Amino acid sequence: MKNIFVGNLSFGATEDSVRSMFEAHGTVDRVSIVTDRDTGQARGFGFVEMSDNSAGDRAIAALNGAELDGRALNVNEARPKADRGSGGGSYRGNHGGSKQNRY
């Protein structure tokens, strides 16, 4: 499985338009354009999954710098998602509110 990062997408780019570009180089399993969770507007990048690694490599080589909607795409192999820990971010310590623990 080849996971491919596609950057510099126009805000009007659709999953279908990205899929059609990549399908010229092999079978596309999934296309995902990342959107802002608050506004729902595209964030200008997305990911393409191709099950055939060699087809994915060919697509990266052919499409990096190619234009879609007048913008030169940045296409490369996606890096694994960085581990952000538990995601909670809260601190569970005594915040000085208890009078019992003083002196």
NORWO-V985176 format. One record per run of one state. SS is the DSSP state (@ for helix, = for strand, . for the rest). FROM is the first residue (numbers start at 1). TO is the last residue. If there is no record, write none. Layout:
ss-><SS,SS>
from-><FROM,FROM>
to-><TO,TO>
//
This chain:
ss-><.,=,.,@,.,=,.,=,.,@,.,=,.,=,.,=,.>
from-><1,2,8,15,24,30,36,42,51,53,64,67,69,71,73,74,78>
to-><1,7,14,23,29,35,41,50,52,63,66,68,70,72,73,77,103>
//
